[in-house]
Amino acid sequence: MTAALLRPATVADVAEVADVFLASRRDALPYLPELHTDGETRRYIAGPVFAAGGMWVAVVDRRIVGFAALNEGRDHLDHLYLLPGWYGRGIGSALLAKAKELSVGRLRLFAFQRNARARAFYEARGCTVVDLNGGSRNEEREPDVLYEWVRGSGDPPKPPAD
C-alpha cells in the first residue's frame, strides 16, 4: 500500500490529469483505437470532465499518480485511471472509495469487456454487472460492461457519526 493524498482537483492539475489519462489508456488498453489527438483529449479533460466538478486526484510526492471523476449528478463514475507502474498499491481502491463516499449512494460505471484487470478490480469492490453491450454505446465500438454499486451492497457499514 502506498499512502497517497486524495484531494479535489484544481485547474492547475488539469494538464497532469490529462497526462495520467493518456498514459494509462495506452498502457492498460493498447487494443483501443486512438480516436482523438492528444490535444483533443487534453481539451476534453480540461472542459467537460473538469467542469462536472467531481474530479479527485491521488498525489504522491507532489506528483499526480491517479484520478477519479464523477459526473455532475454524482451517480456515474466517468473515469478512474492510474499512471502505469502505480497499479496494485491501493490508490485505485482509495479513489473508488472516495467516489462511493461522494456519490448519491449508487454509482454506475463502464469498463471494456476485455479489460480483465479493471473488471476484477470493480467486482472485488462490490460492483455488480448490470448489462453487457457489443460496443454500440461507446465511440471505440468495443464491447463494454455496465457496473453498478449501491451503498450497503458489499461495503462495510459506515461508522456512526459523532
Residue, then its C-alpha position, 0 to 999 in steps of 0.5 A: m500500500t502506498a499512502a497517497l493524498l486524495r484531494p479535489a482537483t484544481v485547474a492547475d492539475v488539469a494538464e497532469v490529469a490529462d497526462v495520467f489519462l493518456a498514459s494509462r489508456r495506452d498502457a492498460l488498453p493498447y487494443l483501443p483505437e486512438l480516436h482523438t489527438d492528444g490535444e483533443t483529449r487534453r481539451y476534453i479533460a480540461g472542459p467537460v470532465f473538469a467542469a462536472g466538478g467531481m474530479w479527485v486526484a491521488v498525489v504522491d510526492r507532489r506528483i499526480v499518480g491517479f484520478a477519479a471523476l464523477n459526473e455532475g449528478r454524482d451517480h456515474l463514475d466517468h473515469l478512474y485511471l492510474l499512471p502505469g507502474w502505480y497499479g496494485r498499491g491501493i490508490g485505485s481502491a482509495l479513489l473508488a472509495k472516495a467516489k462511493e463516499l461522494s456519490v448519491g449512494r449508487l454509482r454506475l460505471f463502464a469498463f471494456q469487456r476485455n479489460a480483465r484487470a479493471r473488471a476484477f478490480y470493480e467486482a472485488r469492490g462490490c460492483t455488480v454487472v448490470d448489462l453487457n453491450g457489443g460496443s454500440r454505446n461507446e465511440e471505440r465500438e468495443p464491447d463494454v460492461l455496465y457496473e453498478w454499486v449501491r451503498g450497503s451492497g458489499d461495503p462495510p457499514k459506515p461508522p456512526a457519526d459523532 
